[in-house]
Amino acid sequence: MQQIAIPGVFKQKDKLFTLNPAPCRGMRVYNEKLVHIDDNEYRSWNPYRSKMAAALLKNISIHLASDSQVLYLGAAMGTTVSHIADIITKGTVYAVEHTPLAMHTLLDVSKYRSNIIPILEDAFHPDRYASLVPQVDLVYQDISQRNQAEIFIENARRYLKSNGIGILMVKARSIDVALPPRQAYKIVESTLKSANISIRSIDDLDPYDKDHSVFVISSPNAHKENL
């Protein structure tokens, strides 16, 4: 098992794994494979179920430290959230999800991962969870809505540290089902640039997710260091 650039993420035969924490030994979140090596238990990280795993397998540069504070928008049932929680053993994932059904499963995932804080709320209203979420190192968003760029902008401005980064997963068909994916991505790119947000990279997630792209974004609050 070889560790990749992000501490806590491992690779074996072109497959990714995270270390299952002690309280979760033997437990699966989404029927993923468990691998035992020496005294450690690893969870396979399926790139067809997790866009972040897909991005890492495509060698997209994402920084995540063991003590990172992460705001996750669109947490769903906790597939990717659980793997991030495995990685940031000294940090916290603030997992925002607005559907009660998905939240029910997310709560089960968080029972044995104390560094997951589930938040039942609409990410379009970041002020509603201001009492729970501090300034974070990473804003990660996976929300399939037409206004997903605007949602990201509001949350990043409010919560992202000046030296933090943003990861925005964009589903082209959610922007405009009639447009070719590249044109849909251009709309998101234009929206971000209009808000004076610097984009580090844009990459598609083929073959793992068709018509999806990942935007890696600098903090819109970076200029505040000089104020």
N, CA and C of each residue as an Amber inpcrd file, in Angstrom:
protein
   681
   0.8590000  -1.1900000   0.0000000   0.0000000   0.0000000   0.0000000
   0.8980000   1.2450000   0.0000000   0.7690000   2.0650000  -1.0110000
   1.6170000   3.2490000  -1.1720000   0.8340000   4.5220000  -0.8760000
   1.3950000   5.3850000  -0.0300000   0.7370000   6.6520000   0.2740000
   0.9680000   7.6310000  -0.8710000  -0.0830000   8.3570000  -1.2740000
   0.0650000   9.3470000  -2.3340000   0.3510000  10.7100000  -1.7140000
   0.2180000  11.7760000  -2.5060000   0.6080000  13.1190000  -2.0520000
  -0.1790000  13.5950000  -0.8390000  -1.4310000  13.1690000  -0.7240000
  -2.2280000  13.5450000   0.4400000  -2.0120000  12.5190000   1.5400000
  -1.4520000  12.9180000   2.6830000  -1.2740000  11.9750000   3.7940000
  -2.6220000  11.3670000   4.2060000  -2.6450000  10.0580000   4.3350000
  -3.8800000   9.3940000   4.7110000  -4.6290000   8.7910000   3.5380000
  -4.1330000   9.0290000   2.3160000  -4.7220000   8.4090000   1.1180000
  -3.6830000   7.4690000   0.5230000  -4.0960000   6.2540000   0.2390000
  -3.1790000   5.2260000  -0.2140000  -3.6200000   4.6710000  -1.5660000
  -2.6400000   4.1210000  -2.2910000  -2.9120000   3.5970000  -3.6270000
  -2.3210000   2.2020000  -3.7510000  -3.0860000   1.3320000  -4.3770000
  -2.6190000  -0.0210000  -4.6560000  -3.2440000  -0.4860000  -5.9690000
  -2.4180000  -0.7460000  -6.9590000  -2.8900000  -1.2080000  -8.2650000
  -3.9550000  -0.2820000  -8.8450000  -3.6560000   1.0190000  -8.8640000
  -4.5450000   2.0280000  -9.4450000  -5.8770000   2.1630000  -8.7140000
  -5.9110000   1.7240000  -7.4610000  -7.1070000   1.8980000  -6.6420000
  -6.7440000   2.6790000  -5.3860000  -7.6700000   3.5120000  -4.9420000
  -7.4300000   4.3440000  -3.7620000  -8.0450000   3.7280000  -2.5150000
  -7.4180000   4.0650000  -1.3650000  -7.8990000   3.5760000  -0.0820000
  -7.6810000   4.6540000   0.9760000  -8.5240000   4.6350000   2.0070000
  -8.2570000   5.4110000   3.2180000  -8.2450000   4.4480000   4.4040000
  -7.5770000   4.8610000   5.4540000  -7.4340000   4.0100000   6.6390000
  -8.7060000   4.0770000   7.4790000  -9.3010000   2.9360000   7.7170000
 -10.5080000   2.8950000   8.5360000 -10.1380000   3.1660000   9.9950000
 -10.7100000   4.2000000  10.6370000 -10.3410000   4.5080000  12.0210000
 -10.7580000   3.3920000  12.9710000 -10.0750000   3.3150000  14.0950000
 -10.2940000   2.2280000  15.0570000 -11.7560000   2.0010000  15.4250000
 -12.5460000   3.0640000  15.6800000 -13.9510000   2.8250000  16.0590000
 -14.7830000   2.2100000  14.9440000 -14.2610000   2.2490000  13.7070000
 -15.0410000   1.7990000  12.5500000 -14.5230000   0.5050000  11.9480000
 -13.6040000  -0.1430000  12.6190000 -13.0400000  -1.3790000  12.0760000
 -14.1620000  -2.3660000  11.7570000 -14.1190000  -2.9010000  10.5330000
 -15.1250000  -3.8600000  10.1070000 -16.3820000  -3.2320000   9.5520000
 -16.4700000  -1.9050000   9.6050000 -17.6780000  -1.2120000   9.1560000
 -17.4990000  -0.6450000   7.7510000 -18.5540000  -0.7510000   6.9690000
 -18.5950000  -0.1720000   5.6320000 -19.6320000   0.9570000   5.6010000
 -19.4200000   1.9180000   4.7030000 -20.3650000   3.0160000   4.5360000
 -21.2590000   2.7780000   3.3300000 -20.6770000   2.2750000   2.2200000
 -21.4530000   2.0650000   0.9970000 -21.0730000   0.7400000   0.3300000
 -20.8580000  -0.2550000   1.1660000 -20.5020000  -1.6020000   0.7210000
 -19.1480000  -1.6410000   0.0220000 -18.2490000  -0.7400000   0.4270000
 -16.9060000  -0.7200000  -0.1430000 -16.0810000  -1.9100000   0.3740000
 -15.0460000  -2.2500000  -0.3660000 -14.1750000  -3.3590000   0.0010000
 -13.2540000  -2.9590000   1.1440000 -13.0360000  -3.8610000   2.0830000
 -12.0910000  -3.6500000   3.1740000 -10.8690000  -4.5310000   2.9420000
  -9.6990000  -3.9310000   3.1120000  -8.4360000  -4.6540000   2.9010000
  -7.6170000  -4.5950000   4.1830000  -7.0880000  -5.7230000   4.5980000
  -6.2850000  -5.7910000   5.8210000  -4.8240000  -6.0340000   5.4720000
  -3.9720000  -5.1320000   5.9570000  -2.5290000  -5.2580000   5.7780000
  -1.8670000  -4.9950000   7.1250000  -1.1110000  -5.9550000   7.6010000
  -0.5240000  -5.8860000   8.9420000  -1.6490000  -5.6640000   9.9530000
  -1.5670000  -4.6070000  10.7470000  -2.6050000  -4.3550000  11.7500000
  -3.5870000  -3.2690000  11.3060000  -3.5300000  -2.9030000  10.0430000
  -4.3820000  -1.8210000   9.5440000  -5.5120000  -2.3370000   8.6660000
  -6.6140000  -1.5880000   8.6880000  -7.7550000  -1.8880000   7.8220000
  -7.9930000  -0.6960000   6.9020000  -8.0310000  -0.9570000   5.6020000
  -8.1970000   0.1010000   4.6110000  -9.5460000  -0.0410000   3.9110000
 -10.1670000   1.0920000   3.6180000 -11.4370000   1.1180000   2.8800000
 -11.1670000   1.5270000   1.4350000 -11.6320000   0.7600000   0.4910000
 -11.4810000   1.1480000  -0.9070000 -12.3300000   2.3920000  -1.1710000
 -11.7970000   3.2700000  -2.0190000 -12.4380000   4.5580000  -2.3090000
 -12.8140000   4.5510000  -3.7810000 -14.0830000   4.3310000  -4.0560000
 -14.5710000   4.1020000  -5.4090000 -14.6990000   5.4050000  -6.1920000
 -13.9130000   5.6050000  -7.2670000 -13.9740000   6.8460000  -8.0440000
 -15.2700000   6.9990000  -8.8370000 -16.0160000   5.9000000  -8.9790000
 -17.3110000   5.9770000  -9.6700000 -18.4270000   6.3590000  -8.6950000
 -18.0980000   6.3710000  -7.4150000 -19.0640000   6.7870000  -6.3920000
 -18.6600000   8.0930000  -5.7140000 -17.4190000   8.5040000  -5.9150000
 -16.8960000   9.7000000  -5.2680000 -16.0950000  10.5330000  -6.2660000
 -16.5500000  11.7640000  -6.5070000 -15.8580000  12.6340000  -7.4610000
 -14.4800000  13.0430000  -6.9570000 -14.3140000  13.1160000  -5.6500000
 -12.9930000  13.4710000  -5.1340000 -11.9940000  12.3520000  -5.4110000
 -12.4110000  11.1110000  -5.2460000 -11.5390000   9.9870000  -5.5780000
 -11.1850000  10.0180000  -7.0610000 -12.1620000  10.3410000  -7.9040000
 -11.9100000  10.4460000  -9.3410000 -10.8760000  11.5260000  -9.6300000
 -11.0080000  12.6710000  -8.9500000 -10.0630000  13.7760000  -9.1500000
  -8.6510000  13.3750000  -8.7380000  -8.5220000  12.6690000  -7.6300000
  -7.2060000  12.2470000  -7.1580000  -6.5710000  11.2360000  -8.1160000
  -7.3780000  10.3300000  -8.6580000  -6.8430000   9.3490000  -9.5970000
  -6.4180000  10.0040000 -10.9090000  -6.9880000  11.1790000 -11.1910000
  -6.5900000  11.9220000 -12.3910000  -5.4600000  12.9080000 -12.0890000
  -4.8800000  12.7680000 -10.8890000  -3.7180000  13.5630000 -10.4750000
  -4.0040000  15.0600000 -10.4150000  -5.2370000  15.4130000 -10.0710000
  -5.5890000  16.8110000  -9.8620000  -5.0880000  17.2230000  -8.4850000
  -4.4020000  18.3440000  -8.4230000  -3.7480000  18.7790000  -7.1900000
  -4.7700000  19.2650000  -6.1630000  -4.8780000  18.5200000  -5.0620000
  -5.7730000  18.8790000  -3.9560000  -4.9840000  18.7480000  -2.6620000
  -4.9540000  19.8190000  -1.8730000  -4.2300000  19.7810000  -0.6010000
  -5.2080000  19.5110000   0.5360000  -4.8700000  18.5490000   1.3710000
  -5.7000000  18.2130000   2.5260000  -4.7800000  17.6720000   3.6150000
  -4.7140000  18.3750000   4.7450000  -3.8570000  17.9630000   5.8550000
  -4.6740000  17.2530000   6.9250000  -3.9880000  16.5650000   7.8080000
  -4.6880000  15.7870000   8.8390000  -5.4870000  16.6630000   9.7980000
  -5.1030000  17.9510000   9.9210000  -5.8090000  18.8470000  10.8330000
  -6.7020000  19.8540000  10.0960000  -7.0230000  19.5730000   8.8430000
  -7.8300000  20.4950000   8.0400000  -9.2530000  20.6130000   8.5810000
  -9.7950000  21.8240000   8.4410000 -11.2040000  22.0800000   8.7070000
 -11.8900000  22.1770000   7.3460000 -12.9420000  21.3800000   7.1420000
 -13.5750000  21.2710000   5.8290000 -15.0660000  21.5760000   5.9270000
 -15.5350000  22.4550000   5.0520000 -16.9670000  22.6790000   4.8890000
 -17.3870000  21.9360000   3.6320000 -18.2340000  20.9330000   3.8020000
 -18.6730000  20.0910000   2.6880000 -20.1280000  20.4270000   2.3780000
 -20.3800000  20.9410000   1.1890000 -21.7180000  21.3460000   0.7660000
 -22.2810000  20.3130000  -0.2030000 -23.4080000  19.7340000   0.1660000
 -23.9850000  18.6580000  -0.6320000 -23.4800000  17.3130000  -0.1760000
 -23.5260000  17.0950000   1.1270000 -22.9120000  15.9000000   1.7310000
 -23.6020000  14.6060000   1.3480000 -24.8670000  14.6860000   0.9320000
 -25.6440000  13.4980000   0.5540000 -25.5980000  12.4540000   1.6850000
 -25.3440000  11.2000000   1.3390000 -25.3820000  10.1360000   2.3460000
 -24.0280000   9.8660000   2.9900000 -23.0300000  10.6650000   2.6400000
 -21.7680000  10.5860000   3.3700000 -20.6820000   9.7390000   2.7590000
 -20.8290000   9.3450000   1.4850000 -19.7950000   8.5190000   0.8490000
 -18.4330000   9.2070000   0.8750000 -18.3400000  10.3690000   0.2240000
 -17.0670000  11.0980000   0.1930000 -16.7490000  11.7010000   1.5480000
 -17.7610000  12.1630000   2.2480000 -17.5650000  12.7380000   3.5860000
 -16.8220000  11.7500000   4.4800000 -17.2100000  10.4840000   4.4270000
 -16.5970000   9.4820000   5.3110000 -15.1150000   9.3090000   5.0020000
 -14.7450000   9.3530000   3.7290000 -13.3350000   9.2030000   3.3710000
 -12.5350000  10.4470000   3.7850000 -13.1210000  11.6270000   3.6260000
 -12.4370000  12.8370000   4.0920000 -12.2400000  12.7790000   5.5970000
 -13.2360000  12.2870000   6.3150000 -13.1150000  12.1420000   7.7660000
 -12.0000000  11.1720000   8.1350000 -11.8170000  10.1240000   7.3320000
 -10.7090000   9.1850000   7.5590000  -9.3600000   9.8840000   7.4250000
  -9.2870000  10.8410000   6.4970000  -8.0190000  11.5230000   6.1980000
  -7.6900000  12.5730000   7.2460000  -8.6720000  13.4090000   7.5970000
  -8.4080000  14.5380000   8.5030000  -8.6760000  14.1020000   9.9560000
  -7.8440000  13.2330000  10.4310000  -8.0380000  12.6290000  11.7550000
  -7.9940000  13.6550000  12.8900000  -7.3290000  14.7880000  12.6540000
  -7.2460000  15.8350000  13.6750000  -8.1100000  17.0460000  13.3160000
  -8.8790000  16.9340000  12.2390000  -9.7080000  18.0320000  11.7770000
 -11.1820000  17.7030000  11.8960000 -11.9950000  18.4820000  11.1900000
 -13.4450000  18.3180000  11.2630000 -14.0660000  18.5540000   9.8930000
 -15.0820000  17.7420000   9.5700000 -15.8730000  17.9500000   8.3590000
 -17.2420000  18.4660000   8.7790000 -17.5720000  19.6660000   8.3480000
 -18.8970000  20.2410000   8.5750000 -19.7220000  19.9080000   7.3350000
 -20.6060000  18.9150000   7.4780000 -21.2840000  18.3140000   6.3310000
 -22.7040000  18.8480000   6.2150000 -22.9330000  19.6940000   5.2130000
 -24.2300000  20.3380000   5.0110000 -25.0370000  19.5640000   3.9770000
 -26.2390000  19.1600000   4.3590000 -27.1470000  18.4340000   3.4690000
 -28.5830000  18.8830000   3.7680000 -29.3830000  19.1110000   2.7220000
 -30.7110000  19.6830000   2.9440000 -31.8470000  18.6720000   2.8840000
 -31.5800000  17.4240000   2.4480000 -32.6610000  16.4450000   2.3610000
 -32.6750000  15.5460000   3.6010000 -33.8160000  15.4450000   4.2640000
 -33.9020000  14.6260000   5.4870000 -33.5450000  13.1590000   5.2660000
 -33.9060000  12.6000000   4.0990000 -33.6170000  11.1860000   3.8550000
 -32.1180000  10.9230000   3.8190000 -31.3900000  11.7640000   3.0880000
 -29.9290000  11.6140000   3.0300000 -29.3130000  11.8870000   4.3960000
 -29.8560000  12.8720000   5.1060000 -29.3340000  13.2020000   6.4340000
 -29.4590000  12.0260000   7.3910000 -30.5150000  11.2550000   7.2660000
 -30.6990000  10.0860000   8.1330000 -29.5130000   9.1280000   8.0000000
 -29.0830000   8.8740000   6.7600000 -27.9280000   8.0040000   6.5330000
 -26.6390000   8.6690000   6.9850000 -26.5220000   9.9650000   6.7160000
 -25.3310000  10.7080000   7.1300000 -25.1520000  10.6780000   8.6450000
 -26.2400000  10.7430000   9.3710000 -26.1740000  10.6610000  10.8380000
 -25.6230000   9.3090000  11.2840000 -26.0230000   8.2460000  10.5950000
 -25.4890000   6.9210000  10.9160000 -23.9800000   6.8660000  10.6860000
 -23.5310000   7.4840000   9.5740000 -22.0900000   7.5130000   9.2630000
 -21.3210000   8.2520000  10.3500000 -21.9190000   9.3170000  10.8680000
 -21.2210000  10.1690000  11.8410000 -21.2100000   9.5960000  13.2620000
 -21.9790000   8.5500000  13.4960000 -22.0290000   7.9740000  14.8470000
 -20.6640000   7.4980000  15.3200000 -19.8730000   6.9580000  14.4040000
 -18.5760000   6.3910000  14.7680000 -17.4160000   7.2360000  14.2500000
 -17.7430000   8.3800000  13.6430000 -16.7150000   9.3180000  13.2020000
 -17.0130000  10.6640000  13.8380000 -16.4040000  10.8910000  14.9810000
 -16.7240000  12.0800000  15.7780000 -16.2840000  13.3810000  15.1180000
 -15.4830000  13.2940000  14.0540000 -15.0320000  14.5110000  13.3740000
 -15.9470000  14.9070000  12.2090000 -17.1340000  14.2870000  12.1280000
 -18.1540000  14.7090000  11.1710000 -19.2610000  15.4310000  11.9250000
 -19.5580000  16.6580000  11.5170000 -20.6560000  17.4260000  12.0930000
 -21.7480000  17.5520000  11.0340000 -22.8160000  16.7330000  11.1250000
 -23.8900000  16.8080000  10.1280000 -24.7540000  18.0590000  10.3700000
 -25.0850000  18.7540000   9.2870000 -25.8870000  19.9740000   9.3870000
 -27.0350000  19.8730000   8.3800000 -28.2550000  19.7850000   8.8760000
 -29.4340000  19.7320000   8.0120000 -29.8260000  21.1630000   7.6590000
 -29.3920000  21.6030000   6.5010000 -29.6320000  22.9960000   6.1080000
 -29.4280000  23.1570000   4.6050000 -29.9280000  24.2660000   4.0810000
 -29.7920000  24.6030000   2.6700000 -28.5260000  25.4340000   2.4800000
 -27.6010000  24.9340000   1.6610000 -26.3220000  25.6260000   1.4550000
 -26.4870000  26.9820000   0.7810000 -27.6550000  27.2400000   0.2260000
 -27.9260000  28.5390000  -0.3830000 -28.0650000  29.6360000   0.6680000
 -28.1700000  29.2320000   1.9260000 -28.3110000  30.1790000   3.0300000
 -27.2000000  29.9470000   4.0600000 -25.9660000  30.3200000   3.7340000
 -24.8290000  30.0260000   4.6170000 -24.9180000  30.6990000   5.9770000
 -25.7010000  31.7540000   6.0940000 -25.8570000  32.4260000   7.3790000
 -26.5480000  31.5350000   8.4040000 -27.2990000  30.5480000   7.9470000
 -28.0800000  29.7150000   8.8560000 -27.2320000  28.7490000   9.6730000
 -25.9870000  28.5010000   9.2400000 -25.1270000  27.6110000  10.0330000
 -23.8640000  28.3270000  10.5110000 -23.9530000  29.6330000  10.5830000
 -22.7970000  30.4260000  11.0260000 -22.3990000  30.1210000  12.4630000
 -23.3420000  29.7050000  13.2870000 -23.0350000  29.4040000  14.6870000
 -22.3160000  28.0710000  14.8450000 -22.2930000  27.2650000  13.7880000
 -21.6840000  25.9320000  13.8530000 -20.3580000  25.8250000  13.1140000
 -20.1920000  26.6140000  12.0590000 -19.0420000  26.4490000  11.1570000
 -18.0300000  27.5730000  11.3530000 -16.7720000  27.2340000  11.6360000
 -15.7080000  28.2380000  11.7600000 -15.1120000  28.5600000  10.4000000
 -14.0520000  29.3040000  10.3680000 -13.2810000  29.4950000   9.1420000
 -12.6190000  28.1690000   8.7960000 -12.6460000  27.8120000   7.5120000
 -12.1810000  26.4820000   7.1100000 -11.0350000  26.5690000   6.0950000
 -10.3360000  25.4510000   5.9680000  -9.2190000  25.3520000   5.0180000
  -9.6920000  24.9460000   3.6310000 -10.8360000  24.2580000   3.5760000
 -11.3550000  23.7760000   2.3030000 -12.8690000  23.8890000   2.2820000
 -13.3870000  24.5100000   1.2250000 -14.8180000  24.4450000   0.9330000
 -14.9730000  23.4990000  -0.2530000 -15.6570000  22.3910000  -0.0070000
 -15.8660000  21.3680000  -1.0330000 -17.3500000  21.3330000  -1.3440000
 -17.6880000  21.4760000  -2.6180000 -19.1070000  21.5310000  -2.9930000
 -19.4280000  20.5560000  -4.1070000 -20.4850000  19.7820000  -3.8870000
 -21.0020000  18.8520000  -4.8950000 -22.5240000  18.9690000  -4.8860000
 -23.0270000  20.0180000  -5.5150000 -24.4580000  20.3060000  -5.5390000
 -24.8980000  20.4600000  -6.9920000 -25.8330000  19.6320000  -7.4140000
 -26.2790000  19.6690000  -8.8090000 -27.4630000  20.6220000  -8.9580000
 -27.1620000  21.9160000  -8.9880000 -28.1760000  22.9390000  -9.1810000
 -27.6650000  23.9750000 -10.1820000 -28.5860000  24.6350000 -10.8400000
 -28.2110000  25.6460000 -11.8220000 -27.3780000  26.7550000 -11.1950000
 -27.6920000  27.1130000  -9.9500000 -26.9990000  28.2200000  -9.2790000
 -25.8680000  27.7470000  -8.3800000 -25.2590000  26.6210000  -8.7310000
 -24.2200000  26.0530000  -7.8690000 -23.0100000  26.9730000  -7.7220000
 -22.6730000  27.7360000  -8.7520000 -21.5400000  28.6580000  -8.6520000
 -21.8300000  29.7620000  -7.6430000 -23.0480000  30.2860000  -7.6640000
 -23.4250000  31.3320000  -6.7130000 -23.4190000  30.8130000  -5.2760000
 -23.8760000  29.5720000  -5.0960000 -23.8500000  28.9590000  -3.7660000
 -22.4150000  28.8510000  -3.2580000 -21.5270000  28.4080000  -4.1360000
 -20.1210000  28.2860000  -3.7520000 -19.5400000  29.6480000  -3.3750000
 -19.8030000  30.6590000  -4.1670000 -19.2490000  31.9880000  -3.9290000
 -19.6390000  32.5110000  -2.5520000 -20.9160000  32.3950000  -2.2110000
 -21.3960000  32.9110000  -0.9200000 -20.7610000  32.1770000   0.2560000
 -20.6300000  30.8610000   0.1390000 -20.0330000  30.0850000   1.2290000
 -18.5420000  30.3290000   1.3390000 -17.8570000  30.4270000   0.1950000
 -16.4150000  30.6660000   0.2120000 -16.1020000  32.0320000   0.8110000
 -16.8580000  33.0290000   0.4450000 -16.6320000  34.3670000   0.9890000
 -16.8220000  34.4010000   2.4990000 -17.7670000  33.6270000   2.9690000
 -18.0820000  33.6630000   4.3930000 -17.1500000  32.7930000   5.2300000
 -16.7590000  31.6350000   4.7170000 -16.0910000  30.6480000   5.5690000
 -14.6560000  30.2900000   5.1900000 -14.2230000  30.5650000   3.9750000
 -12.9190000  30.0760000   3.5510000 -11.7890000  30.9910000   4.0170000
 -10.7890000  30.3900000   4.6580000  -9.6210000  31.1390000   5.1160000
  -8.9160000  31.7810000   3.9240000  -8.1480000  32.8100000   4.2050000
  -7.4710000  33.5390000   3.1300000  -6.4830000  32.6560000   2.3660000
  -5.9240000  31.6510000   3.0410000  -4.9860000  30.7430000   2.3770000
  -5.6220000  29.3960000   2.0420000  -6.9510000  29.3290000   2.1350000
  -7.6490000  28.0840000   1.8480000  -7.9120000  27.9050000   0.3610000
  -8.4860000  26.7560000   0.0210000  -8.8430000  26.4800000  -1.3710000
 -10.2840000  25.9910000  -1.4360000 -10.8440000  26.0790000  -2.6370000
 -12.1820000  25.5700000  -2.8770000 -12.1540000  24.4860000  -3.9400000
 -13.0120000  23.4970000  -3.7700000 -13.1930000  22.4480000  -4.7680000
 -14.6660000  22.4740000  -5.1610000 -14.9200000  22.7760000  -6.4300000
 -16.2930000  22.8600000  -6.9230000 -16.4930000  21.7990000  -8.0020000
 -17.3590000  20.8340000  -7.7010000 -17.7010000  19.8020000  -8.6650000
 -18.9070000  20.2790000  -9.4750000 -18.7300000  20.3700000 -10.7800000
 -19.7720000  20.9410000 -11.6460000 -20.3530000  19.8560000 -12.5510000
 -21.6590000  19.6960000 -12.4770000 -22.3860000  18.8120000 -13.3770000
 -22.9460000  19.6620000 -14.5050000 -22.4540000  19.4540000 -15.7220000
 -22.8020000  20.3190000 -16.8500000 -24.3040000  20.3840000 -17.0940000
 -24.9720000  19.2580000 -17.0090000 -26.4050000  19.2260000 -17.3160000
 -27.2410000  19.9780000 -16.2890000 -26.7010000  20.1810000 -15.1140000
 -27.4180000  20.9640000 -14.1140000 -27.3530000  22.4560000 -14.4160000
 -26.3220000  22.8580000 -15.1470000 -26.2030000  24.2600000 -15.5440000
 -27.1780000  24.5580000 -16.6760000 -27.1500000  23.7490000 -17.7260000
 -28.0780000  23.8840000 -18.8490000 -28.0310000  22.5840000 -19.6400000
 -29.1240000  21.8430000 -19.5910000 -29.1640000  20.5260000 -20.2160000
 -29.0060000  20.6100000 -21.7350000 -29.2910000  21.7750000 -22.3080000
 -29.2280000  21.9250000 -23.7640000 -27.8390000  22.2820000 -24.2750000
 -26.9370000  22.6640000 -23.3800000 -25.6170000  23.1160000 -23.7920000
 -24.5980000  21.9780000 -23.7940000 -23.6210000  22.0290000 -24.6960000
 -22.4840000  21.1150000 -24.5950000 -21.7620000  21.3780000 -23.2710000
 -21.1830000  20.3380000 -22.6730000 -20.5200000  20.5050000 -21.3690000
 -19.5270000  21.6570000 -21.3120000 -18.7070000  21.8270000 -22.3390000
 -17.6800000  22.8760000 -22.3080000 -18.3140000  24.2680000 -22.1940000
 -19.4510000  24.4660000 -22.8310000 -20.1260000  25.7520000 -22.7290000
 -20.7190000  25.9560000 -21.3350000 -21.2210000  24.8730000 -20.7590000
 -21.7490000  24.9550000 -19.3920000 -20.6420000  25.3210000 -18.4080000
 -19.4630000  24.7150000 -18.5880000 -18.3380000  25.0360000 -17.7110000
 -17.9180000  26.4930000 -17.8750000 -18.0340000  27.0140000 -19.0910000
 -17.6800000  28.4100000 -19.3500000 -18.6010000  29.3580000 -18.5790000
 -19.8570000  28.9670000 -18.4400000 -20.7990000  29.7840000 -17.6600000
 -20.3590000  29.8500000 -16.2070000 -19.9840000  28.7070000 -15.6480000
 -19.5130000  28.6670000 -14.2580000 -18.2240000  29.4630000 -14.1200000
 -17.3140000  29.2720000 -15.0620000 -16.0480000  30.0040000 -15.0310000
 -16.2900000  31.5100000 -15.0600000 -17.1860000  31.9570000 -15.9160000
 -17.4990000  33.3840000 -16.0270000 -18.1110000  33.9160000 -14.7410000
 -18.9830000  33.1300000 -14.1110000 -19.6210000  33.5420000 -12.8550000
 -18.5900000  33.7130000 -11.7520000 -17.6610000  32.7860000 -11.6650000
 -16.6200000  32.8600000 -10.6440000 -15.6980000  34.0560000 -10.8820000
 -15.3010000  34.2480000 -12.1280000 -14.4060000  35.3620000 -12.4370000
 -15.0900000  36.7080000 -12.2230000 -16.3920000  36.7650000 -12.4550000
 -17.1430000  38.0010000 -12.2180000 -17.1750000  38.3590000 -10.7360000
 -17.0070000  37.3410000  -9.8980000 -16.9610000  37.5590000  -8.4550000
 -15.5190000  37.7270000  -7.9640000 -14.5970000  37.9450000  -8.9090000
 -13.1740000  38.1360000  -8.5890000 -12.5610000  36.9350000  -7.8800000
 -12.9880000  35.7490000  -8.2790000 -12.4420000  34.5140000  -7.7210000
 -11.4720000  33.9060000  -8.7220000 -10.2830000  33.5920000  -8.2480000
  -9.2240000  33.0490000  -9.0940000  -9.3530000  31.5310000  -9.2060000
  -9.3470000  31.0390000 -10.4270000  -9.4690000  29.6040000 -10.6910000
  -8.0830000  29.0280000 -10.9640000  -7.6900000  28.0440000 -10.1770000
  -6.3740000  27.4260000 -10.3480000  -6.3570000  26.4100000 -11.4860000
  -7.4220000  25.6340000 -11.5790000  -7.4740000  24.6120000 -12.6260000
  -8.9050000  24.1650000 -12.8690000  -9.1420000  23.6720000 -14.0780000
 -10.4280000  23.0770000 -14.4550000 -10.1140000  21.7840000 -15.1910000
 -10.6640000  20.6810000 -14.7090000 -10.3880000  19.3840000 -15.3280000
 -11.6550000  18.5470000 -15.3620000 -11.8380000  17.7960000 -16.4450000
 -13.0000000  16.9010000 -16.5090000 -12.7170000  15.6320000 -15.7200000
 -13.7770000  14.9210000 -15.3870000 -13.6560000  13.7160000 -14.5730000
 -13.9050000  12.4360000 -15.3650000 -13.8980000  12.5390000 -16.6880000
 -13.9810000  11.3320000 -17.5100000 -12.7760000  10.4400000 -17.2150000
 -12.9240000   9.1370000 -17.1680000 -14.1180000   8.3510000 -17.4900000
 -14.9980000   8.0460000 -16.2820000 -14.6660000   8.6010000 -15.1270000
 -15.3770000   8.2290000 -13.8990000 -16.7530000   8.8820000 -13.7970000
 -16.8480000  10.1380000 -14.2310000 -18.1140000  10.8580000 -14.2130000
 -18.2670000  11.6200000 -15.5190000 -19.2190000  11.1990000 -16.3250000
 -19.4310000  11.8480000 -17.6160000 -20.0450000  13.2320000 -17.4240000
 -19.5670000  14.1880000 -18.1870000 -20.0850000  15.5670000 -18.1810000
 -19.9790000  16.2150000 -16.8020000 -18.9090000  15.8770000 -16.0860000
 -18.5910000  16.5140000 -14.8110000 -17.1800000  17.1020000 -14.8880000
 -16.9960000  18.2090000 -14.2000000 -15.6810000  18.8280000 -14.1560000
 -15.3980000  19.3110000 -12.7380000 -14.1160000  19.3570000 -12.3820000
 -13.7160000  19.8350000 -11.0630000 -12.9620000  21.1520000 -11.2260000
 -13.4180000  22.1690000 -10.4970000 -12.7700000  23.4750000 -10.4470000
 -12.0090000  23.5690000  -9.1320000 -10.7130000  23.8340000  -9.2040000
  -9.9140000  24.1060000  -8.0070000  -9.7320000  25.6170000  -7.9380000
 -10.1080000  26.2010000  -6.7980000 -10.2850000  27.6430000  -6.7150000
  -9.5330000  28.2300000  -5.5280000  -8.8850000  29.3670000  -5.7430000
  -8.2200000  30.0860000  -4.6530000  -9.2620000  30.8090000  -3.8020000
  -8.9120000  31.0780000  -2.5720000  -9.8420000  31.7390000  -1.6640000
 -10.1480000  33.1570000  -2.1440000 -11.4410000  33.5440000  -2.1530000
 -11.7830000  34.9270000  -2.4900000 -11.3740000  35.9180000  -1.4100000
 -10.9260000  35.3760000  -0.2740000 -10.5370000  36.2300000   0.8580000
  -9.0370000  36.4340000   0.9430000  -8.2870000  35.9770000  -0.0540000
  -6.8290000  36.0670000  -0.0220000  -6.3550000  37.5090000   0.1010000
  -7.0700000  38.4440000  -0.5290000  -6.6440000  39.8420000  -0.5220000
  -6.7390000  40.4710000   0.8460000  -7.5030000  39.8450000   1.7640000
  -7.7030000  40.4430000   3.0830000  -6.4250000  40.4510000   3.9030000
  -5.4600000  39.5860000   3.5410000  -4.1880000  39.5550000   4.2740000
  -3.4680000  40.9040000   4.1760000  -3.7390000  41.6140000   3.0940000
  -3.0380000  42.8810000   2.8680000  -3.8240000  44.1030000   3.3210000
  -5.0000000  43.8500000   3.9210000  -5.8130000  44.9720000   4.3680000
  -5.4210000  45.4320000   5.7620000
